[in-house]
């Protein structure tokens, strides 16, 4: 597995976790019962994301997006 694929997987996992946490926050505000889970189970490789706050996840996602952009730019333009 190459570096870009690892970054993409972690970015996807971080976004999933952010959606999960935001849904939990809205569930606390609107208490409703008997809902089917909308998100898939957590990827065990990225369980550490579950320990992050919403703000930390948003920051982490921004960093991953920048890392992925930098990696892809370096990959396409290695001479610059």
C-alpha positions as CSV (number, residue, x, y, z in Angstrom):
1,X,0.0,0.0,0.0
2,X,1.5,3.4,-1.0
3,X,1.6,6.6,1.1
4,X,-1.2,8.3,-0.8
5,X,-3.6,5.3,-0.2
6,X,-2.7,5.4,3.5
7,X,-3.5,9.1,3.7
8,X,-6.8,8.6,1.8
9,X,-7.8,5.8,4.2
10,X,-7.0,7.8,7.3
11,X,-8.8,10.8,5.8
12,X,-11.9,8.7,5.1
13,X,-11.8,7.2,8.6
14,X,-11.4,10.7,10.2
15,X,-14.3,12.0,8.2
16,X,-16.4,9.0,9.2
17,X,-15.5,9.6,12.9
18,X,-16.4,13.3,12.6
19,X,-19.8,12.4,11.2
20,X,-20.3,9.9,14.0
21,X,-19.4,12.4,16.7
22,X,-21.6,15.1,15.2
23,X,-24.5,12.7,15.0
24,X,-24.0,11.7,18.7
25,X,-24.1,15.4,19.6
26,X,-27.3,15.9,17.7
27,X,-28.8,12.8,19.2
28,X,-28.2,14.3,22.7
29,X,-30.1,17.4,21.6
30,X,-33.0,15.4,20.0
31,X,-33.6,12.3,22.0
32,X,-35.1,9.7,19.7
33,X,-35.3,6.0,20.1
34,X,-34.9,2.9,17.9
35,X,-32.6,4.1,15.2
36,X,-30.5,1.9,12.9
37,X,-26.8,2.8,12.9
38,X,-26.0,4.8,9.8
39,X,-22.2,4.5,10.0
40,X,-20.2,1.4,9.5
41,X,-18.1,0.0,12.3
42,X,-14.8,1.7,13.1
43,X,-11.7,0.6,11.3
44,X,-9.5,-0.9,14.0
45,X,-6.4,0.7,12.4
46,X,-7.8,4.1,13.2
47,X,-9.4,3.6,16.6
48,X,-7.3,6.5,18.0
49,X,-9.5,8.9,16.0
50,X,-12.4,7.9,18.4
51,X,-10.4,9.6,21.2
52,X,-10.3,12.9,19.4
53,X,-12.7,15.7,20.0
54,X,-14.7,17.2,17.1
55,X,-12.3,20.2,17.0
56,X,-9.3,17.9,17.0
57,X,-10.8,15.8,14.2
58,X,-11.5,18.9,12.1
59,X,-7.9,20.0,12.5
60,X,-6.6,16.5,11.7
61,X,-8.8,16.3,8.6
62,X,-7.4,19.6,7.4
63,X,-3.8,18.4,8.0
64,X,-4.5,15.1,6.1
65,X,-6.0,17.0,3.2
66,X,-2.9,19.3,3.0
67,X,-0.6,16.3,3.3
68,X,-2.4,14.5,0.5
69,X,-2.3,17.5,-1.7
70,X,1.4,18.0,-1.0
71,X,2.1,14.3,-1.7
72,X,0.1,14.3,-4.9
73,X,1.8,17.5,-6.1
74,X,5.2,16.2,-5.3
75,X,4.3,13.0,-7.1
76,X,3.2,14.7,-10.3
77,X,5.9,17.5,-10.2
78,X,9.0,16.0,-8.5
79,X,11.4,18.5,-10.1
80,X,9.8,21.6,-8.6
